[in-house]
């Protein structure tokens, strides 16, 4: 990107004209126009220009000692830095545009979801049909959010095997999540399928509960990662370090809205056995539990 283009972009962003810029630099507008057209601004003039527009560079530029060669090198360094700043601005604008687009799509999906829920409530006889229509809308919302957050859309290992809930009837699950609504939803799903459920609101409570109950009491734990007091990573390490191996080896499934590679790798490193991305529907929950018990 040439100096003229960079300065043009900066003037546009700051809402000033090149004529105003020239006056603030103590130059005639025509003189500035010529220098920009010919790419002939001196290093001192560029520095004055940046100072007038209150641009701060993140490095110290060596002042030339009078040698033409050194002045040219410094000038080229400055131009490269300005070019990087221009590209960063373009990337930021593209990111903001994507986020706005994602928010618009999310708003549309949310309205559709509310509509299907209202229809299901007002027409109980057809509620199952409306719930079926709701699921694709929720999946679309999940993908929109993943895109806005920069997460990969394919966030999990596919679980194609259907699970018969009767096989899991009577199994005991410890749900660990600081969000009460999340716990209530998961508990309702699992209890409806015949599983027994206990709850903990943070990692410290979870490790205390596992330590208190008989070894092997819990068949699996659904562990949120980002929690106050003690997060899921620390809770998993605390459980894995318990002296009784039956307690320490309780299967733990990470359940989190953060699908980044960093979280996946750390979950595996601390000893978590599986990884589910919120929101997890009943099929995914049951398939994950069945895969570990």
Number of C-alpha atoms within 10 A of each C-alpha: 12 14 21 17 14 16 20 15 14 18 16 12 9 9 9 13 13 18 16 14 19 18 12 14 19 11 14 14 16 12 12 22 15 12 15 17 14 11 12 12 18 13 17 13 15 17 16 15 18 16 12 13 17 9 11 8 12 7 8 6 12 9 11 16 9 8 8 9 11 14 18 14 12 16 20 13 13 19 17 15 15 18 17 13 14 18 13 12 13 12 12 12 12 12 13 13 12 14 17 13 14 20 16 13 15 20 13 13 21 16 11 16 21 12 14 21 16 13 16 18 13 11 12 11 9 12 17 12 13 19 15 11 15 19 14 13 19 17 13 15 21 18 19 22 18 19 15 16 14 11 16 13 13 10 17 12 9 8 12 9 11 11 18 13 16 10 12 18 15 14 17 20 23 23 25 30 26 20 13 12 10 16 21 13 12 19 20 14 17 22 15 12 18 16 19 18 19 15 20 20 19 24 28 21 16 26 23 14 17 20 17 11 11 11 15 16 16 21 18 23 25 27 28 27 26 18 18 13 12 18 19 28 23 16 23 29 16 18 25 21 13 15 10 13 13 14 22 20 20 23 20 25 25 25 25 21 16 18 22 13 12 9 16 18 11 12 21 14 12 16 17 25 18 20 22 23 17 15 16 14 13 15 17 19 20 19 17 20 22 17 13 14 11
